[in-house]
Amino acid sequence: MATETGGEVRMQPTLGLTGVTINAMALIAPGAFLWTTYQIQAVPSSAMNMWFSVFIATAIAMLTAIAYATLARRYPEAGPGSSYYFAEAAVLQQEEHRHFKFARLSKFIVGWASHLYYWVYPGVMVAFMGLVITYIIQTFVPSFGAPWQEVLVCIVFAIIVGTIAYIGVTGATLANIIINAIQIIALVSFSILAVVYRIQHPELHYMHPNPLSVVLPHDLGGLIFQSTIAILLVVGFESATALAAEAKNPARDIPRGVILSLVIQAVIFYFLEYFAANFVINDAYKNAGGSGFAAANSSVAPIGDLARIIGDSLLGGNGLAYAMMLAASVVVALVGTSLSCLNTGVRVTYAMGKDTELPVVFGFLHGRFRTPHVGVIVLTIISALVGSYGVLNVNNLTQVTLISNIGTFLLYGMTCLICLIAFRGVPGRSFFSTILAPALGALMNILMLVGVLYYAITAGGASQLNTIIAALFAVAWLVIGFGYLYIRKLVTGMPILYPEDHKEKLGLKMGSGSGVLSGESS
């Protein structure tokens, strides 16, 4: 049953450290992203730097994760608001009164910009699902793959994920435990078999002559290009911070869940699988595009190709069956990724609705499941639309992916800056976790965003056009946000900036440095 206080339905704390971590782990899905992004990463001119670029991306993500964990520890009462809540709290707790009026604008900008990520990213996962399902079916039914069939797959998948999210985060946690177990088993099996295959076939010419070559960078330009792709693999660790209202001990478990999810999925499994995938690739792997990395770059499913070759050699000629098993694990991983991001996105939307920073209907909870069901329904529809658009062709998919990426880097960069503001002047603060890590995180996220846009635009052709479309959409989204604020002011009289005495009205401890809010966030 729902928890009620004064007739209001509230989220009920049910998650321990395991639940918080598992839900964040599901969004960083190494099983899904190795399959879906390896083709893009296998650009022959830079592919030799692939593993080290994943290392750099993980380091950048870890800096950002430290900022998130530090803020979550300072503001355990943030509930589902995550960075949206942090932005307001950090400004309101500054000593200088002249800054207080910017608190509302700060939190709205962070919350609105985060929706470029949280409302588009699930749709990108839906599109990936459509492509993977099409690959599996086409293996047995070559005629499958008409646009309407791919769109139908996306719609059905979006409805399935939306239904699980509608039921609640407890059901999602159970699903994510199963999903993570399946993809981890699949990843470890592929990695072990890949290494064994190379040991048993020393006569082949491998792209990397030895293990050291796999993990070391080879050229700066290629490393930078690869890093702009690899950074996209490790987003999602912050999803744990949106579950604070459903965590039994948010002050302890949310910061730990943020770091643990990144360490387990990225430091352990990404490092392992990318080592194996690069260690095994050789010039005997051929197709119309060439051999080695060139073949992988021209294949729609290079990991599937490699799994088939390895399976035929080591599993008694059952390479096709093994490739299909891996593809099935990718499908499962995509379910977890989509579910985790949808859960995070709707909770931030719920926080904004409850604060009336978005239409109040988004601030309602389902009486039985205690979920922000209106947001779930809306985001499910959006995910189906975005996925259906993205699955139609590679240009559409590139556009929606870039929109999500822009939102990701904006959100991460702003959160790192918020961490710097939140701990400004606080006695006894940690230099590393409140100054150095968030400062470096902000800088690197900004540089990564610039790098992604730079390489896409300078590439010319379709890549340039797709990037311009994505950038224009992002700018339009921000303009719409400011337009909404202005129209709301005209219609309701709600000011864009807080009045000077807003902090006292909320009952906040001025200048205490404690990070404890005794009132609501708005």
N, C-alpha and C positions, 0 to 999 in steps of 0.2 A: 504494500500500500504506500501511497505517497505520504511524505511528511508534510504536515500542515502547521503553519504558524499564523494565527489570526486569520484563518481562511485562505492563506496563500500557500500554494504547493511549492515545496523547495526540494532541491537535489539532496539525496541522502548519502552520507559517506559510507561507501562499501569497499573501497579499494585500498589494499595494502601496498607495500613496495613492489611486490610481484605484479599486481594488476597494473600499477602505474607504468612500470618498466615495459611490460609486455605490450601495452597499447602504443607506447612510443616506438618499440622495436618493430612493430608491424609496419610503420610508415617508412622506416629505413629498411627496405626489403632487398637485400643483396641478391636473392634468387631471381627476383623480377628484373632488376636493373642490369645485371650482367647480361641477361638474355636480350633485353630491349635496347641497350645502348652500346653493346660491344661493336656492332656494325659501324656506328658513327665514330667510335674511338679508334677503329682499325684503319685510319687513314695512313697509308704507307709512309708518308713523309714525316709523321710524328709518332707513329704507334709504338716505337721502341721506348718511348717515355711513359707509357701507359701506367705502369705500376707506381712509379714515383709520383705521378700526378695525383693518383688516388691518395697517396701518403700526404701530399701537400693539402689536398682538399679536406682530408680528415683533420689535419692540424688546424686549418681555418675553422672548420666546424666545431672543433673542440674549444677554440677560443670563444666562439659565440655561445657554445653550450655552457661554458663557465659563467658568462654574463647572465644567461637565463637562470642557471642554478643559484647564483648569488642573489639575484632579484627575487626568486621564488622563496629563498630562505628569509629574506628581509620582509617580504610581503606575503606570508602564508595565507592571509585572508583574501587574496586576490580572487578566489573562486574560479569561475570559468573565463575570466577576463584576460588572463595572461598578459601579454605586452600592452594591451589596451588599458588595463588597470594600472600596470607599472608606470605608464607614461604620465597619468594624472597624479598618482601618489608621489612620484619623484619630484614633480614641480611644486606640489602643494607643501612639501616638507622642506622647502628652501627657506633660509632666513629672510631673504629680501622680499618684502610684501609686493613689490612691483612685478614680480614674476607670477603671482598667484592667478592673475586673470587669464594667463595663457594655458592653464591646466586643461580646460575643456577642449580648446582647439588642439592641443598636443595629443590628447587621448583620441580625439576623433580622427585626426590625420593617421595615427598609427593603426587604429581599428579599421578605418576605411581602406587604407593601403593594403592591410593584411588580407583583405578579401580578394585582391588580385591573385594572391597565392591560394587561399583557402577555398575560394569558390571556383577557381579554374583548374587547380591541380587534380581534384577528383575526376573531372571530365577528361583530363589527359590520361589518367589511369584507365578510364572506361574505353578510350580510344585504343590504348595499348592492348587491352583485353580483347577488343574486337579483332585486332591484327593477329594476336596469338591464337585465338579460337579459329580464325580463318585459316591460319597455317596448319593447325592440327587437322581440320576437316579436309582441306585441300590435299593433304597427304594421301587420303583414302578416296576422296571425291574431288578430282581435279576441276570439275565444272563449278564447284562452289566458289563464291566470292563476288557475286553481284553486289553493287552498292546497297541495294535494299536489304540484302541478307546481312551485310556487315552492320548496317544501321540497326537492324532488328536485334542482333547480338548485343550491341551497345545498350539499347533500351532495356532489354531483359536483365542485363547485368546491373545496370543502374538501379532498377527496381529491387533486385535481390539485396544489394548492399544497403539501399535505403530502408528496406524492411527490417534488416538486422539492426541498423542504427536507431530506427524508430522504437524498437523493443527496449533498447537501453544499453548502457556501457557495460553492465554486468554480462549480458549475453555476448557483447562484442569481445569482452576479455576472454571468455571461454573459446570463442571462435579464433581469436588471435593466438592463444596458446597452441591450439592445434595447427594453425597455419604456420607459425614460426617453427614448430617441431618438424613439419613436413619439409619446409624449404631448407632448413639447416641440414637435415639428413641428405637431401638431394645435393646440396652444395658440397658437403664433405665427400660424398661418394664420387662426384665428378672430379673434385680436386685430387683425390687419391688415385683414381683411375688414370687421370691425365699424367700424373708423375710416373706411375707404373708404366704407362704406355711409352713414355720417352725412354725410360731405363731399358725397356725391352726392345726398343728400336733405335739403337745408337747409329745405325747406318744412314738414317735420314738427315737431311740438312735442315736444322732448326733456325728460326729467325734470331733467337738468342743463343749464342754458343755455350753459355754456362749460366748457372743460377745467379751469379753476381750481375750479369748483364741485364737480367730481368728487373732487378730492384734499383739499379743505378740510373740517373738521368743521362741522356746522350747529347742533347743540344738544347739551348735555352729557348729558342723560338718554338720548337716542337713541344717543350715542356709547358710553356705558357698556354699554347693552344689546347693541349690535353687537359690542363688544369681547369680551363673554363668549361669543359665538359664534365670532368670528374666531380666538381663541386656540386653538381646536380644530383649525384648519387647519395649524398649523405644528409640531405635535408630531412626534417621530420622529427628530430630528437626533441624539439621544443613542444611537441604536441602534448607532452606530459604536463606542462604548466597550465593547460586549459582544463585539467582534471582536478584542480585543487579543491573544488567544492565537493567532489566525490571521493576524495582521499581521506582516510581515517586520521592520518597524521601528516598533513601537507608540509609543515615546516621541515620535517625529517625526510619524507619519502619523495616529494617532488624534486628537490635538487639531486638526490641520489638517482632517481629514475632517469632524469635528463642525461646525466653523465654515463650511467650504466648502459642505457640503450645504445648510445653512440660507441662505447667501448666494445660491447658485444658484437654488434652488427658490422661496424666499420673496421675497428682495429683488429678484430679476430677474423671475421668471415670475409669481409671485402679483401683484406690483405691476402688471405689464403686463396680465395677463388681467382683473384686477378693474377697472382703468382702462377697458379696452375694453368690458367687459360693462355698466358703468354709463354710459359715454359714449354708447352706442348705444340704450339703452332709451328708448322714446317711447310716447306715448299711442295710436299706431296699432296697437300690439301689444295686442290685446284678447281676452278670453274671458269666460266667464260670471261670473268673479270681479271684472271691471272692466278697467281699462287700465293700462299702464305697470307700476309696481311691484306694484300690486294684482293684475294679471293674472299676474305672475311668482310671486307669493305663493300663488296658487290653482292653479298648474300643477304637475303631477308632474315635469315636465322643462322648466323655463323656458329653459335654455341650448339644449336641443333645439329649442324653439319659435323662439328667436331665430336659430339656425343655419339653420332652414328658411326663415325670412323673408329672411335675408341671402343665402342660396344661390339662392333663386328670383330675386332681383334681380340678383345679380352673377355667377352661375354658369350662366346660360342656363336658368333654370327647374329646376335640379337641386337644389333646397333639401332635398327628402326624402333624396336620396342623400348630401348633405353632412352632414345631421343624423345619419344612420346611421353615417357614417364617424367623426364625433365620438363617438357613443355607443360604437362599437367601441374607440376609443382609451381611453375611460373604463374599459371592461372590462379592457383591457390594463393600465392604470394600477392598477386595483384588485388585479390579480394581483401586481404588484410591491409594493404597499403591504402586502398580506396576507403575502406571502412574507418581506418584510423584518422585519415585526413578529414573525412566527412564529420566524424565525431568532434574533432578539434574545431573545424570551421563553424559548425552550428553553435558551439558553445561560446565562441567569441561573439557571434551574431546575437545569441541569447543575452549575453552581458550588455551589449549595446542597446538591445531592445528594452531590457529591464531598466536601463538608465535613460530611456527615451531618446537616446542619440540616434536610434533607428526607429521605425514604426513600432509601437508598443506591442503589436501582435507577435513580434519575434521574441518577446520576453515572457511568453506563456510556456508553462510546462504541462505535459500530459499528466492527468490525474492519477493514472495507474502506473505508467512506466517511468514518470519523473524525467522525461526527456523533452528537450525543446522541439517538439514535434512539428511545429509550423516551419521552423528553419530546416528540419530534416526533409520535409516534403518539398520545400522550395529548392533546396540544394540538390535533391535527387533529380528534379526536373532539369535544373541547370546542367548537372553532370551528364544527363542523357543527351541534352542538346549539344553541349561542347564535345562530348565523345562522338556523337553522330557526325558532327562537322569534321572533327579531326581524323576520323577513320577513312574518310573518302579519298584523301590523297596526301602525299608527304608534305606538300606546301601548307595545307590546312593544319596538319599535325604540328609542323614547325611553328606556325603562328601562335597556336594556343599554348604550346610549350614555352615559347619565349615570353608570352604574357605572364604565365605562372612564374617563370624564372625572375622576371623583373620584380614581381611582387615579393618573391622570396628574399632577394637581395636587399630590397628596400626595408622589409620587415626586420631582417637580421641586423642590418646596419643601424637602423634606428634603435633597436633594442640594446645594442652595445652602447650607443650614445646615452640612452636612458640610464644604463647602469652607471656610467660616469657621473651623471647628474645626481642620481639617487644617493650616492655615497660621498658627494662633494662636501668636504668639511666635517665628516663624521669621525669622531675620535677613535683611534685604534683600528681603523679600517685596514684590510689587507692590501698591500701595494699590488700584489700580483692579480688577485681576483676582482678588485674594484677599480684598478687603474690600468695596469699593463695589458692584461688579457682583453678587456673590453675595448681599449684603445686600438690594439692591434686587430681585433675582430672587426671593428667598424671600418678601419682602413682597408683591410683585405676584402671585405664584402663589397665595398665601393669599387675597389680595383677589379674584382671579379666581374661585377656588373658592367663596368666599362670595357673589360676584355671581351666578354660575351658579345656585346653590341659592336665593338670594333671589328672583331674577326668576322662577324656575320655581314656587316655592311661592306667591308673592304673586299669580301669574297665576290661581290657583284652578283648579277643575275637574279635568280629566284631567291637566293639567300638574302640578298640585299632588300628585295621587295618585302619578303616575309618579316624581316626585322623592322622595317619602316612601319608596316601595318601594326605589328605588335606594340611598337613604341607609341604610335598615335592612339591606339586603344588605351594604353596605360595613362597617357596624358588626358584623354577624354574622360577616363574613369575618375581621375583626381579632380577634373573640372566639374564633373557631375556632383562629386562630393561637396565641393564648396558651394555649388548652386543649391544643393539640398539644404545646407546650413543657412543660406541667405533666405530661401523661400520659407523655411521653418521660422526664421526670425520675423518675417513679414506677417505670416499667418498666425503664429502662436505668441509672438513677442518674446520667445526664448532667446536670450542673447548668445552671440557666438563666443564671446569672452565672458568669464565669470566676473561677477562684481567683486570689489575689493575685499568685502567682508565674508566671502564665501567660505574661507577656511575656518573662521570662527563658527559659522553656522553648522559646519559638519562636525564640530567638536574635535578637531585635529590638534595634536600636541605640537605646537609651534616650536621649531628649532630644537626638538628633543633629541634628534638623531636616532631615535629608537626604531623608526620604520613601522610603528604600530598605528594604524588608523582606528579610531574609536567610533567612526561614523561610516555611513555609506559612501560609496565613491562618487556619487552625484546626487 
